[in-house]
């Protein structure tokens, strides 16, 4: 149900907006805005982003569907765009949007000193990293503008309020950590270049970083994993073959779409490898291939033009769209129990988990996945419950064998446990230590023989005691 209609005298600019196509859909919301301005005795020139956020919170603080809330927000923001174009409000409505605007827009909204800071990052940071800093600074300066504060006036209390605002926006802990770390770097640079009034370490403290959540890995259940691979194997579709290659090599989806046509490598011994291009961490690697995976790649190479650039590309010669792989995976995995959403990245989790469960070392799996830190690999790969159970009981058996008291030892001559094993261990210890320490090898050998005879007598007694008596 739309907001209730409120009778209020509208200014000419509002009436002109309501005559537009976008305005006809937002009549009630526009009236809500001007009623709010009348109650607060605000003019267009006095209107600030903080007032608008307060109004949006009042309008949307009702049991509405998420799609309806998004429509209301969008309709009202279009009115602010109209006001900004006609010079009635001073702030840019881009600052009111939930998602960050495009990089070219954020660049225009930042002051010159922030632009200088971003320029210093460009020679050493990747474009995606610079874009992340740009969005973080955009959030910071948008908040400062809304509060009417400049960088020269910022203090610890204001920074605390800003961090609280990030939490109130519902941002995940990982996202907030990235924003806080990037803004702290900006504060340090600002302090060196322009003399920030307060020490950066006092403005942002280590305790301000939220605790990073520890997520469980998400490999596919073994049965679902095998069935999914069977379905992908039976399909001749381009995207299904790419997904199967992801599962058998642990590729990221970005690396998959960037695979060169000539991606196979060989060594003199005849082993074949997959050359993975530069990916997320800007490093290349070679992944060893089994016979079935080599045949899969050769089949993919035989389809289409042999002079193409990429292994997987569209009929127009373009790289494939990652979203198509997601759609193909959902279709292929229909009806399978997957314990959560089925995404291409879970194939990489399953690849790492299966190798670790088979006994492969963590360092080797780390190299296959292209990680630079073993802690990254631990987040991707899980030890299966079967492996944990097997290793646990194996360790318990060793502990029991080592620390079991002599009087309670289970006498089983077939496993050579109990007194027999103790005597054998004693004989080996004498052979290794006593004879050399005392210089009496002949006496040590004689003692070992006596122990062996005693061990044989004990074993005969145990066997006789365990034989059934008629």
C-alpha positions in Angstrom: 0.0 0.0 0.0 1.5 3.4 -1.0 2.1 6.1 1.6 -1.1 8.0 2.5 -1.8 11.2 0.6 -1.0 14.4 2.5 -2.5 17.7 1.6 0.3 20.3 1.6 1.0 23.4 -0.5 3.7 22.4 -3.0 6.2 24.9 -4.5 6.3 25.4 -8.3 9.3 23.1 -8.8 7.5 20.3 -7.1 4.4 20.8 -9.2 6.5 20.8 -12.4 8.1 17.5 -11.3 4.7 15.9 -10.7 3.9 16.6 -14.3 6.7 14.4 -15.5 6.5 10.7 -16.0 8.6 10.0 -12.9 6.7 12.5 -10.9 3.3 11.1 -11.6 4.4 7.9 -9.8 5.8 9.7 -6.8 3.0 12.2 -5.9 2.4 10.8 -2.3 6.2 10.6 -1.6 6.8 14.2 -2.7 3.9 15.4 -0.5 5.4 13.4 2.4 8.7 15.2 1.9 7.2 18.7 1.9 5.1 17.9 4.9 8.3 16.9 6.7 10.0 20.1 5.6 7.1 22.2 6.9 7.2 20.4 10.3 11.0 20.9 10.6 10.7 24.5 9.1 13.3 23.7 6.4 13.9 25.3 3.1 15.5 23.8 0.0 18.7 25.6 0.8 18.8 24.2 4.4 18.0 20.6 3.3 20.9 18.3 4.0 21.6 14.5 3.4 21.0 13.9 7.1 17.5 15.2 6.9 16.8 13.1 3.8 18.1 10.0 5.5 15.8 10.7 8.5 12.8 11.1 6.2 13.6 7.9 4.4 13.9 6.0 7.6 10.5 7.3 8.7 8.8 6.5 5.4 10.4 3.0 5.1 10.1 2.0 8.8 7.0 -0.1 8.1 6.4 -3.8 7.3 7.1 -3.5 3.5 8.5 -6.0 1.0 12.1 -5.3 0.1 11.1 -4.7 -3.5 8.5 -2.1 -2.4 11.0 -0.3 -0.2 13.4 -0.1 -3.1 10.7 1.3 -5.4 9.8 4.0 -2.8 13.4 5.0 -2.3 14.1 5.2 -6.0 11.0 7.4 -6.7 12.0 9.8 -4.0 15.6 10.0 -5.1 14.5 10.9 -8.6 12.8 14.0 -7.1 16.1 15.0 -5.5 17.9 14.5 -8.8 15.3 16.8 -10.3 15.9 19.4 -7.6 19.6 19.2 -8.0 19.4 19.7 -11.7 17.3 22.8 -11.2 19.7 24.2 -8.6 17.3 24.0 -5.6 19.5 21.8 -3.3 23.2 22.2 -2.7 24.2 18.5 -2.2 24.5 15.9 -4.8 21.8 13.2 -4.5 24.3 10.5 -5.5 25.4 10.6 -1.8 21.9 9.3 -0.8 22.1 6.1 -2.8 22.7 2.7 -1.1 25.2 1.4 -3.6 28.3 3.4 -4.5 27.9 5.3 -7.8 30.2 4.7 -10.8 33.9 5.5 -10.4 33.7 8.5 -12.7 30.9 10.0 -10.5 32.7 9.4 -7.2 35.8 11.1 -8.7 33.8 14.2 -9.3 32.4 14.3 -5.7 35.8 14.1 -4.0 37.9 17.1 -3.0 41.3 17.7 -4.7 43.4 16.3 -1.8 41.5 13.0 -2.0 42.1 12.8 -5.7 45.8 13.4 -5.1 45.8 10.5 -2.7 44.2 8.2 -5.2 46.8 9.3 -7.8 49.6 8.1 -5.5 48.0 4.7 -5.3 47.7 4.1 -9.1 51.4 3.2 -9.8 51.5 0.4 -7.2 47.9 -0.8 -6.7 45.5 -2.6 -9.1 42.7 -0.6 -10.6 40.1 -2.6 -8.6 42.0 -1.7 -5.4 42.1 2.0 -6.3 38.4 1.8 -7.0 37.8 0.4 -3.6 39.7 3.3 -2.0 37.7 5.7 -4.1 34.4 4.3 -2.8 35.6 4.4 0.8 36.6 8.0 0.5 33.3 8.7 -1.1 31.5 7.3 2.0 33.7 9.3 4.3 33.3 12.7 2.6 29.6 12.0 2.1 29.2 11.5 5.8 31.3 14.6 6.6 29.2 16.7 4.2 26.0 15.4 5.8 27.3 16.5 9.2 28.6 19.8 8.1 32.2 18.9 9.2 35.5 19.3 7.4 38.6 17.2 7.6 40.4 19.9 9.7 37.7 19.6 12.3 37.5 15.8 12.6 38.1 14.1 15.9 37.8 10.7 17.6 34.2 11.2 18.5 33.2 12.0 14.9 35.1 8.9 13.6 33.3 6.8 16.1 29.9 8.1 14.8 31.0 7.4 11.3 31.9 3.8 12.2 28.6 3.4 13.9 26.9 4.7 10.7 28.7 1.9 8.7 27.3 -0.6 11.1 23.8 0.8 10.9 23.9 0.5 7.1 24.0 -3.3 7.5 27.4 -3.7 5.9 29.1 -7.1 6.5 32.1 -7.2 8.9 34.5 -8.0 6.0 33.3 -4.9 4.1 33.6 -2.6 7.1 37.1 -3.9 7.8 38.1 -2.9 4.2 36.6 0.5 4.5 38.2 1.2 7.9 41.7 0.1 6.8 41.5 2.2 3.6 40.4 5.3 5.5 43.1 4.8 8.0 45.7 4.7 5.2 44.2 8.0 3.9 44.4 9.6 7.4 48.1 8.6 7.6 48.8 10.1 4.2 46.8 13.2 5.0 48.7 13.7 8.2 52.1 13.6 6.3 51.0 15.7 3.4 48.5 18.3 4.8 48.9 18.1 8.6 45.9 16.3 9.9 45.2 17.9 13.3 45.1 14.6 15.2 47.3 11.5 15.0 45.8 8.9 12.7 46.3 6.2 15.2 44.2 8.1 17.7 41.4 8.6 15.2 41.2 4.9 14.2 42.3 2.3 16.8 42.9 -1.4 16.3 39.9 -2.1 18.4 37.7 -0.4 15.8 38.1 -3.3 13.4 35.1 -5.7 13.7 35.8 -9.3 14.3 36.2 -11.2 11.1 33.7 -14.0 10.9 35.1 -17.5 10.4 33.0 -19.1 7.7 32.8 -22.8 7.2 34.0 -24.1 3.8 31.3 -25.0 1.3 32.3 -28.1 -0.6 29.5 -30.1 -2.2 28.3 -33.2 -0.5 30.3 -36.2 -2.0 27.2 -37.8 -3.5 26.0 -34.6 -5.0 29.5 -33.8 -6.3 29.8 -37.1 -8.1 26.3 -36.8 -9.6 27.0 -33.3 -10.8 30.2 -34.3 -12.5 28.4 -37.1 -14.2 25.7 -34.7 -15.5 28.3 -32.2 -16.7 30.3 -35.0 -18.4 27.2 -36.2 -20.4 26.5 -32.7 -21.6 28.0 -31.2 -24.8 27.2 -27.6 -23.9 30.0 -25.1 -23.8 29.3 -23.8 -20.3 28.8 -27.3 -18.9 32.2 -28.3 -20.2 33.7 -25.2 -18.6 32.1 -26.0 -15.3 33.5 -29.6 -15.4 37.0 -28.2 -16.1 36.6 -25.9 -13.1 35.7 -28.9 -10.9 38.7 -30.9 -12.1 41.3 -28.2 -11.9 40.1 -25.8 -9.1 40.0 -22.7 -11.4 38.4 -19.5 -10.5 35.6 -18.4 -12.8 37.6 -15.4 -13.9 40.5 -17.7 -14.8 38.2 -20.0 -16.7 36.9 -17.3 -19.0 40.5 -16.1 -19.6 42.0 -19.4 -20.5 44.0 -19.3 -23.7 43.2 -21.7 -26.5 46.8 -23.1 -26.3 46.6 -23.7 -22.5 48.1 -27.3 -22.5 51.7 -27.7 -21.6 53.8 -30.9 -21.7 57.1 -32.1 -20.1 59.6 -34.6 -21.5 58.1 -37.4 -19.3 54.8 -37.0 -21.1 52.9 -35.4 -18.2 50.4 -32.7 -19.2 49.6 -29.5 -17.4 47.1 -26.7 -17.6 48.6 -23.2 -17.8 46.4 -20.9 -15.7 46.6 -17.2 -16.7 47.0 -14.2 -14.5 44.1 -14.2 -12.1 42.9 -12.7 -8.8 46.4 -12.6 -7.2 48.2 -11.7 -10.5 50.2 -15.0 -10.6 50.4 -17.8 -13.2 50.6 -21.5 -12.3 50.6 -24.9 -13.8 48.0 -27.5 -12.7 48.8 -31.2 -13.5 46.1 -33.0 -15.4 44.9 -36.6 -15.5 44.0 -38.4 -18.7 40.3 -37.6 -18.5 40.9 -33.9 -18.0 43.3 -33.8 -20.9 40.7 -35.4 -23.2 38.1 -32.9 -22.0 40.4 -29.9 -22.9 41.3 -31.5 -26.3 37.6 -32.0 -27.0 36.9 -28.3 -26.2 39.8 -27.3 -28.5 38.4 -29.3 -31.4 35.1 -27.4 -31.2 35.1 -24.2 -33.2 37.9 -22.3 -34.8 41.5 -23.5 -34.1 42.8 -19.9 -34.6 40.7 -18.4 -31.7 42.3 -16.6 -28.8 40.4 -18.2 -25.9 39.6 -21.8 -25.1 36.0 -20.8 -24.3 34.5 -18.0 -26.4 31.2 -17.1 -28.0 30.3 -17.5 -31.7 31.2 -13.8 -32.1 34.7 -14.4 -30.8 34.1 -12.8 -27.4 35.0 -14.1 -24.0 32.1 -16.0 -22.3 30.0 -14.3 -19.7 30.5 -15.6 -16.1 26.7 -15.3 -15.5 26.1 -17.9 -18.1 28.1 -20.4 -16.1 26.1 -19.7 -13.0 22.8 -20.3 -15.0 24.2 -23.5 -16.5 25.3 -24.8 -13.0 21.9 -24.1 -11.5 20.3 -26.0 -14.4 22.7 -29.0 -14.2 22.4 -29.2 -10.4 18.6 -29.1 -10.2 17.3 -31.5 -7.6 20.6 -32.2 -6.0 21.0 -31.7 -2.2 23.7 -29.0 -2.0 23.3 -27.6 1.5 23.0 -24.0 0.3 23.1 -22.1 -3.0 24.9 -23.8 -5.8 27.6 -21.4 -7.2 30.6 -22.0 -9.4 33.0 -21.2 -6.6 31.8 -24.2 -4.7 33.4 -26.4 -7.4 36.8 -24.9 -6.3 36.0 -25.7 -2.7 35.1 -29.3 -3.6 38.4 -29.6 -5.6 40.5 -28.6 -2.7 38.6 -30.6 -0.1 38.7 -33.8 -2.2 42.5 -33.5 -2.5 43.1 -32.9 1.2 40.8 -35.8 2.1 42.9 -38.0 -0.2 46.0 -37.2 1.8 47.6 -34.4 -0.3 49.6 -31.9 1.7 48.3 -28.4 2.5 51.3 -26.8 0.7 50.7 -28.7 -2.5 47.0 -27.8 -2.5 48.0 -24.2 -1.8 50.2 -24.3 -5.0 47.4 -25.8 -7.1 44.9 -23.1 -6.0 47.4 -20.3 -6.6 47.4 -19.0 -3.1 50.2 -17.1 -1.5 49.4 -17.9 2.1 48.3 -21.2 3.6 45.6 -19.4 5.6 43.8 -18.7 2.4 43.9 -22.4 1.5 42.4 -23.3 4.9 39.4 -21.1 4.2 38.8 -22.9 1.0 39.4 -26.5 1.9 37.7 -28.6 4.5 38.7 -32.0 5.9 35.7 -34.3 5.5 34.1 -35.9 8.5 35.2 -39.3 7.4 38.8 -38.2 7.5 38.5 -36.6 10.9 36.9 -39.7 12.3 39.5 -42.0 10.9 42.4 -39.9 12.2 40.8 -39.5 15.6 40.4 -43.2 16.3 43.9 -43.9 14.9 45.3 -41.4 17.4 43.3 -43.0 20.2 44.7 -46.4 19.4 48.3 -45.1 19.6 47.6 -43.4 22.9 46.1 -46.6 24.4 49.0 -48.7 23.2 51.5 -46.2 24.7 50.0 -45.5 28.1 48.0 -48.7 28.9 49.0 -50.1 32.3 50.8 -53.5 32.4 48.3 -55.1 34.7 45.4 -54.2 32.5 47.0 -54.9 29.1 44.9 -57.0 26.8 46.8 -60.3 26.1 46.4 -61.0 22.4 49.3 -63.0 21.0 48.0 -62.5 17.4 48.7 -58.7 17.8 51.8 -59.2 19.9 50.4 -57.0 22.7 50.8 -57.1 26.5 53.8 -58.6 28.2 55.1 -60.0 24.9 55.4 -56.6 23.4 56.9 -55.1 26.5 59.6 -57.8 26.6 60.4 -57.2 22.9 60.7 -53.5 23.5 63.0 -54.2 26.5 65.2 -56.4 24.3 65.5 -53.7 21.6 66.3 -51.0 24.2 69.2 -53.2 25.6 70.6 -53.8 22.2 70.6 -50.1 21.4 71.8 -48.6 24.6 73.1 -50.9 27.4 75.8 -52.8 25.6 77.5 -49.6 24.2 77.3 -47.8 27.5 78.9 -50.6 29.6 81.2 -51.9 27.0 80.0 -55.4 27.6 78.4 -56.5 24.4 78.6 -60.2 25.2 76.7 -59.7 28.5 74.0 -57.7 26.7 73.6 -60.4 24.0 73.2 -63.0 26.8 70.6 -60.9 28.5 68.7 -60.4 25.3 68.6 -64.1 24.7 67.2 -64.7 28.2 64.5 -62.1 27.6 63.6 -63.7 24.3 63.2 -67.1 26.0 61.1 -65.5 28.7 58.9 -63.9 26.0 58.4 -67.2 24.3 57.4 -68.9 27.6 54.9 -66.1 28.3 53.4 -66.4 24.8 52.9 -70.2 25.3 51.2 -69.6 28.6 48.8 -67.1 27.0 48.0 -69.4 24.2 47.4 -72.3 26.5 45.1 -70.1 28.7 43.0 -69.0 25.7 42.5 -72.5 24.3 39.0 -73.9 24.9 39.0 -76.7 27.6 36.6 -79.6 27.2 
